[in-house]
Amino acid sequence: MDLWWVRGPINFYDAARAVAMRCEPGVGGRILEVYGGADGAALELARIIIWDPGRTLAWQSSRDPVVTHVRFLPIAGGTRVTVEAQWAEATRTMTAPPSRASRRPGSAAG
């Protein structure tokens, strides 16, 4: 994960201290923002919920109510990678921003 994670303040919770991103393999593994130092400090960003190498990876965020699914599909000349993030099922009662459809003039919601 650390090989392709884009460095910068928008992609880290603490960009000034972050030295790496780490993914612990397998269901239950953690996705970590790793900080330099002898204490091995890290921030847990997510827990792996689906681990099927070469096919599917999914994690539940530890920071917000989002589940992210990454799917890998072999195609001619390479691999198609699809990333989908969605509100976690257990948090459907949370207030989310209105969808575009509900903001259209004349729509039932508004």
PyRosetta script that sets phi, psi and omega in degrees:
from pyrosetta import init, pose_from_sequence

init()
pose = pose_from_sequence("MDLWWVRGPINFYDAARAVAMRCEPGVGGRILEVYGGADGAALELARIIIWDPGRTLAWQSSRDPVVTHVRFLPIAGGTRVTVEAQWAEATRTMTAPPSRASRRPGSAAG")
pose.set_psi(1, -38.4)
pose.set_omega(1, -178.7)
pose.set_phi(2, -65.1)
pose.set_psi(2, -22.2)
pose.set_omega(2, -179.1)
pose.set_phi(3, -70.1)
pose.set_psi(3, -29.8)
pose.set_omega(3, -176.6)
pose.set_phi(4, -116.3)
pose.set_psi(4, -7.0)
pose.set_omega(4, -179.7)
pose.set_phi(5, -65.4)
pose.set_psi(5, 126.1)
pose.set_omega(5, -177.1)
pose.set_phi(6, -75.4)
pose.set_psi(6, 122.4)
pose.set_omega(6, 179.2)
pose.set_phi(7, -73.1)
pose.set_psi(7, 147.4)
pose.set_omega(7, 175.4)
pose.set_phi(8, 146.0)
pose.set_psi(8, 162.0)
pose.set_omega(8, -174.8)
pose.set_phi(9, -63.3)
pose.set_psi(9, -27.2)
pose.set_omega(9, -178.8)
pose.set_phi(10, -75.1)
pose.set_psi(10, -19.0)
pose.set_omega(10, -175.0)
pose.set_phi(11, -105.8)
pose.set_psi(11, 8.2)
pose.set_omega(11, 178.2)
pose.set_phi(12, -134.5)
pose.set_psi(12, 150.0)
pose.set_omega(12, 172.5)
pose.set_phi(13, -75.1)
pose.set_psi(13, -35.1)
pose.set_omega(13, 178.6)
pose.set_phi(14, -134.8)
pose.set_psi(14, 77.1)
pose.set_omega(14, -174.2)
pose.set_phi(15, -61.3)
pose.set_psi(15, -29.5)
pose.set_omega(15, -178.6)
pose.set_phi(16, -67.5)
pose.set_psi(16, -28.9)
pose.set_omega(16, -178.3)
pose.set_phi(17, -103.6)
pose.set_psi(17, -20.7)
pose.set_omega(17, -173.8)
pose.set_phi(18, -65.3)
pose.set_psi(18, 133.5)
pose.set_omega(18, 177.6)
pose.set_phi(19, -119.9)
pose.set_psi(19, -15.1)
pose.set_omega(19, -178.2)
pose.set_phi(20, -167.2)
pose.set_psi(20, 163.0)
pose.set_omega(20, 168.9)
pose.set_phi(21, -114.4)
pose.set_psi(21, 141.2)
pose.set_omega(21, -178.7)
pose.set_phi(22, -135.7)
pose.set_psi(22, 140.8)
pose.set_omega(22, 176.0)
pose.set_phi(23, -121.1)
pose.set_psi(23, 117.5)
pose.set_omega(23, 176.5)
pose.set_phi(24, -82.1)
pose.set_psi(24, 125.9)
pose.set_omega(24, -173.8)
pose.set_phi(25, -68.1)
pose.set_psi(25, 151.0)
pose.set_omega(25, 173.7)
pose.set_phi(26, 93.2)
pose.set_psi(26, 159.4)
pose.set_omega(26, 177.1)
pose.set_phi(27, -60.4)
pose.set_psi(27, 132.5)
pose.set_omega(27, -176.1)
pose.set_phi(28, 93.9)
pose.set_psi(28, -13.9)
pose.set_omega(28, 177.1)
pose.set_phi(29, -63.4)
pose.set_psi(29, 156.9)
pose.set_omega(29, -177.7)
pose.set_phi(30, -105.3)
pose.set_psi(30, 149.2)
pose.set_omega(30, 167.3)
pose.set_phi(31, -102.5)
pose.set_psi(31, 122.8)
pose.set_omega(31, -171.3)
pose.set_phi(32, -122.7)
pose.set_psi(32, 141.7)
pose.set_omega(32, 166.0)
pose.set_phi(33, -95.5)
pose.set_psi(33, 112.9)
pose.set_omega(33, -172.3)
pose.set_phi(34, -95.7)
pose.set_psi(34, 136.0)
pose.set_omega(34, 179.3)
pose.set_phi(35, -109.2)
pose.set_psi(35, 148.3)
pose.set_omega(35, 178.1)
pose.set_phi(36, -68.3)
pose.set_psi(36, 158.8)
pose.set_omega(36, 177.7)
pose.set_phi(37, 127.9)
pose.set_psi(37, 156.5)
pose.set_omega(37, -177.7)
pose.set_phi(38, -69.7)
pose.set_psi(38, -21.1)
pose.set_omega(38, -176.4)
pose.set_phi(39, -78.5)
pose.set_psi(39, -8.9)
pose.set_omega(39, 178.6)
pose.set_phi(40, 69.0)
pose.set_psi(40, 26.2)
pose.set_omega(40, -177.0)
pose.set_phi(41, -60.8)
pose.set_psi(41, 142.0)
pose.set_omega(41, 178.6)
pose.set_phi(42, -155.3)
pose.set_psi(42, 155.4)
pose.set_omega(42, 176.3)
pose.set_phi(43, -108.3)
pose.set_psi(43, 123.5)
pose.set_omega(43, 176.6)
pose.set_phi(44, -75.2)
pose.set_psi(44, 121.2)
pose.set_omega(44, 179.4)
pose.set_phi(45, -97.1)
pose.set_psi(45, -30.4)
pose.set_omega(45, -175.7)
pose.set_phi(46, -164.5)
pose.set_psi(46, 167.5)
pose.set_omega(46, 172.9)
pose.set_phi(47, -122.0)
pose.set_psi(47, 135.4)
pose.set_omega(47, 179.7)
pose.set_phi(48, -69.4)
pose.set_psi(48, 130.1)
pose.set_omega(48, 178.4)
pose.set_phi(49, -115.0)
pose.set_psi(49, -21.1)
pose.set_omega(49, 173.8)
pose.set_phi(50, -136.0)
pose.set_psi(50, 130.2)
pose.set_omega(50, -178.9)
pose.set_phi(51, -137.1)
pose.set_psi(51, 100.2)
pose.set_omega(51, 178.0)
pose.set_phi(52, -134.4)
pose.set_psi(52, 81.6)
pose.set_omega(52, -172.5)
pose.set_phi(53, -48.0)
pose.set_psi(53, 133.1)
pose.set_omega(53, 179.7)
pose.set_phi(54, 83.7)
pose.set_psi(54, -8.1)
pose.set_omega(54, -178.7)
pose.set_phi(55, -125.5)
pose.set_psi(55, -58.5)
pose.set_omega(55, -173.3)
pose.set_phi(56, -146.1)
pose.set_psi(56, 142.1)
pose.set_omega(56, 173.3)
pose.set_phi(57, -138.5)
pose.set_psi(57, 136.0)
pose.set_omega(57, 176.1)
pose.set_phi(58, -144.0)
pose.set_psi(58, 147.2)
pose.set_omega(58, 177.7)
pose.set_phi(59, -140.6)
pose.set_psi(59, 151.4)
pose.set_omega(59, 174.3)
pose.set_phi(60, -101.4)
pose.set_psi(60, 123.3)
pose.set_omega(60, -180.0)
pose.set_phi(61, -62.4)
pose.set_psi(61, 141.9)
pose.set_omega(61, 173.9)
pose.set_phi(62, -92.4)
pose.set_psi(62, -6.4)
pose.set_omega(62, -174.6)
pose.set_phi(63, -106.3)
pose.set_psi(63, -24.4)
pose.set_omega(63, -178.5)
pose.set_phi(64, -155.2)
pose.set_psi(64, 170.9)
pose.set_omega(64, -174.0)
pose.set_phi(65, -84.1)
pose.set_psi(65, 57.1)
pose.set_omega(65, -176.1)
pose.set_phi(66, -124.6)
pose.set_psi(66, 137.9)
pose.set_omega(66, 171.7)
pose.set_phi(67, -111.0)
pose.set_psi(67, 132.2)
pose.set_omega(67, 179.5)
pose.set_phi(68, -115.7)
pose.set_psi(68, 129.6)
pose.set_omega(68, 177.3)
pose.set_phi(69, -113.1)
pose.set_psi(69, 133.4)
pose.set_omega(69, 175.1)
pose.set_phi(70, -122.3)
pose.set_psi(70, 125.6)
pose.set_omega(70, -179.9)
pose.set_phi(71, -119.9)
pose.set_psi(71, 142.5)
pose.set_omega(71, -178.7)
pose.set_phi(72, -118.2)
pose.set_psi(72, 123.7)
pose.set_omega(72, -178.4)
pose.set_phi(73, -125.6)
pose.set_psi(73, 118.5)
pose.set_omega(73, 177.7)
pose.set_phi(74, -64.6)
pose.set_psi(74, 132.6)
pose.set_omega(74, 175.2)
pose.set_phi(75, -134.0)
pose.set_psi(75, 166.5)
pose.set_omega(75, 178.5)
pose.set_phi(76, -56.0)
pose.set_psi(76, 122.9)
pose.set_omega(76, 176.4)
pose.set_phi(77, 84.6)
pose.set_psi(77, 6.4)
pose.set_omega(77, 179.5)
pose.set_phi(78, 164.5)
pose.set_psi(78, -145.3)
pose.set_omega(78, -177.7)
pose.set_phi(79, -137.1)
pose.set_psi(79, 133.6)
pose.set_omega(79, 172.6)
pose.set_phi(80, -90.8)
pose.set_psi(80, 127.0)
pose.set_omega(80, 178.2)
pose.set_phi(81, -111.0)
pose.set_psi(81, 124.8)
pose.set_omega(81, 178.9)
pose.set_phi(82, -115.5)
pose.set_psi(82, 128.4)
pose.set_omega(82, 178.7)
pose.set_phi(83, -117.8)
pose.set_psi(83, 128.5)
pose.set_omega(83, 179.6)
pose.set_phi(84, -132.3)
pose.set_psi(84, 126.6)
pose.set_omega(84, 176.8)
pose.set_phi(85, -117.3)
pose.set_psi(85, 137.1)
pose.set_omega(85, -179.1)
pose.set_phi(86, -147.7)
pose.set_psi(86, 157.2)
pose.set_omega(86, 176.0)
pose.set_phi(87, -60.4)
pose.set_psi(87, 138.4)
pose.set_omega(87, 179.7)
pose.set_phi(88, -66.2)
pose.set_psi(88, 144.0)
pose.set_omega(88, -178.2)
pose.set_phi(89, -54.7)
pose.set_psi(89, -40.1)
pose.set_omega(89, -175.9)
pose.set_phi(90, -69.5)
pose.set_psi(90, -10.5)
pose.set_omega(90, -176.2)
pose.set_phi(91, -112.3)
pose.set_psi(91, 19.8)
pose.set_omega(91, -177.7)
pose.set_phi(92, -61.1)
pose.set_psi(92, -18.2)
pose.set_omega(92, 178.5)
pose.set_phi(93, -80.5)
pose.set_psi(93, -8.0)
pose.set_omega(93, 178.0)
pose.set_phi(94, -68.3)
pose.set_psi(94, 150.9)
pose.set_omega(94, 176.1)
pose.set_phi(95, -81.1)
pose.set_psi(95, 120.8)
pose.set_omega(95, 179.2)
pose.set_phi(96, -111.5)
pose.set_psi(96, 158.4)
pose.set_omega(96, 176.5)
pose.set_phi(97, -58.1)
pose.set_psi(97, 146.4)
pose.set_omega(97, 179.0)
pose.set_phi(98, -64.0)
pose.set_psi(98, 146.8)
pose.set_omega(98, 178.1)
pose.set_phi(99, -72.7)
pose.set_psi(99, 164.3)
pose.set_omega(99, 177.7)
pose.set_phi(100, -60.0)
pose.set_psi(100, -37.8)
pose.set_omega(100, -178.9)
pose.set_phi(101, -61.7)
pose.set_psi(101, -37.9)
pose.set_omega(101, -177.5)
pose.set_phi(102, -75.4)
pose.set_psi(102, -12.1)
pose.set_omega(102, 179.2)
pose.set_phi(103, -99.2)
pose.set_psi(103, -4.2)
pose.set_omega(103, -179.6)
pose.set_phi(104, -69.6)
pose.set_psi(104, 137.7)
pose.set_omega(104, 174.7)
pose.set_phi(105, -58.4)
pose.set_psi(105, 134.4)
pose.set_omega(105, 177.9)
pose.set_phi(106, 87.4)
pose.set_psi(106, -4.4)
pose.set_omega(106, 178.7)
pose.set_phi(107, -77.7)
pose.set_psi(107, 159.9)
pose.set_omega(107, -177.0)
pose.set_phi(108, -59.7)
pose.set_psi(108, -31.3)
pose.set_omega(108, -177.4)
pose.set_phi(109, -89.6)
pose.set_psi(109, -8.2)
pose.set_omega(109, -179.1)
pose.set_phi(110, 168.8)
pose.dump_pdb("model.pdb")
